[in-house]
Amino acid sequence: MAAVPHLLLVCPRSDVLGKLLGLPVALTVVHRPGGDRALEESLAARVVDADFQSPDALLAVARDVHAWRPVDAVLGLTELSLYPVAVVADALGARGNRATTVACAQDKAAMRRVLHERGVGTTAHRVCATEREAAEFARTCPAGMVLKPVEGNGGTGVHVVRHPQELAAAWAWTTGAKAAWAWSKEDARGAAPARVLAEELLTGREFSVETLTVDGRHQVLAVTRKHTTGPPHFVETGHDLPAALPEPQQAALVTAALGALDAIGYAWGPCHTEVMLAEDGERATVIEINVRQGGDQIWELVQHVTGIDMIYGAVAALAHAAPPPPAVALAGGAAIRYLTPAPGRVTAVEGLAEALAVEGVIRAGELPSPGDEVAPLGDSWNRAGHVIATGPDPKSAAAAAEAAAARIVIRTERPPEARR
C-alpha cells in the first residue's frame, strides 16, 4: 500500500484546517501567528514554527521536516506565503509551483513582459521611477492610464489618470500607499513602493476566471462578474457567479486566462485570474494573475454553485496529484456585495436581522462594531462588511445580495475638525 502523502501546509486559517478532517493526508502545519495552535496540533502530525515570509527561514524549517519525513507537496494559501512556499518546493523537489512562476505573477511588470513574449494579449505598460516618466507614458495612452504598485494586492495604490492635471494626485496616491503586502520589509512603517507600474487604461467589463490546476492541467471552475466603484480607484464592491455571458464571450475570457497560466508555467493549485472583456465583447485581456484562490469569498461562491471546495481541492491536488471528484451543484447562482459606509467612527449598525431575512441570503460577515473607525474607501481593505446570497440563477442571487446589503445601515460620525 502506498504511503499517505505528506503535505507541508503553511499558516492555514482555522476554518481551512477544519475542512481537512478525514482527508488521507499526513499534515505538517507551519503555525499561523495568532492561530489556534491546539486545533493545529489536533489535526496535524506535527506543528512547527517558522517565519513564513522569509524564504530562507521557512526553508531551514522545511528541511528539518523533510529529514523527519519526506515532504511530497508544499502549499500556502495566503499571499504572503506564496513565494517562500515556492522556494521550499523548488529546494525539496516537492509538488508546488516554481519560485520563478510565483515571482512572475506577483511582479505585474514581469507578468506583462512574459505574456507579451508568449503571444498572450496584454496592455501597454511602463515601470516608472519618477512622475516625469509616468507623464511621458501617459502621452501614449489616449484613453488614460492606471498607476499601481508593481507588487501588491487588494487594489492598494490604484489610481486612474485621464487628464494631465490628475497626475500629481495619482502619483502621490500610488507612491504613498502603505497597506499592500509587498512594501519594503526593512521599513516597518510601510515604505513607498520602489517602482510604479503605469498601464494603458482598458475599458470594458471586469471578470475573473477561477481555476484549479493539477500538474499543468487547468480545470475551469467558474467565470465571475466583478462590480467596482469605477474610477479613480476601482474598488471591488461585489461579485456574481457564474457570470451571465454568451458562450463566445465566456470562451474569450477562459482562453485568455488559461493562456496566461500556461505562459507563466502555473502547474499546481488554485488560481484567480482577473480579465477585462473589451466593450466589443470579443477581446479579453489579462489584468492580474493571483496564484491562489480568489479573495472576497469568491472561493465560497464557487462552492455554493459548483459544490467544489477550492481549499479542499487545493490540498487534494497538491497531496495526491489529482483533481477533486465531481460535485453536485448546490445553487444556480451566488453573489456577494460589500458595504461601503461613509468614513468616520461607527455609532450604530442597524438592519442586520432584516437583511438576513431576505430570501436567499446565506450570511453577513465582517461587519464593524460601534466605536470602530471606517476609513475612506480607497481599496479593498477599507470596506465594512459583506452579504452573501444564493439563488436559482445569477440574477436572483445578485438581487438578493443587493437587497440585503441595502437593509444594513452603518451609521458613522466624523470628528468636528474633519467636517470643516
Helices and strands as residue ranges (DSSP letters): E 6-10, H 14-19, E 26-30, H 37-43, E 46-48, H 55-68, E 73-76, G 79-81, H 82-92, H 99-106, H 108-117, E 125-128, H 131-138, E 145-149, E 159-161, G 164-166, H 167-176, E 196-200, E 204-214, E 217-228, E 236-241, H 247-264, E 268-278, E 284-290, H 298-306, H 310-320, E 333-338, E 344-350, H 352-356, E 361-365, E 373-374, G 380-382, E 386-391, H 394-407, E 409-413, H 416-419
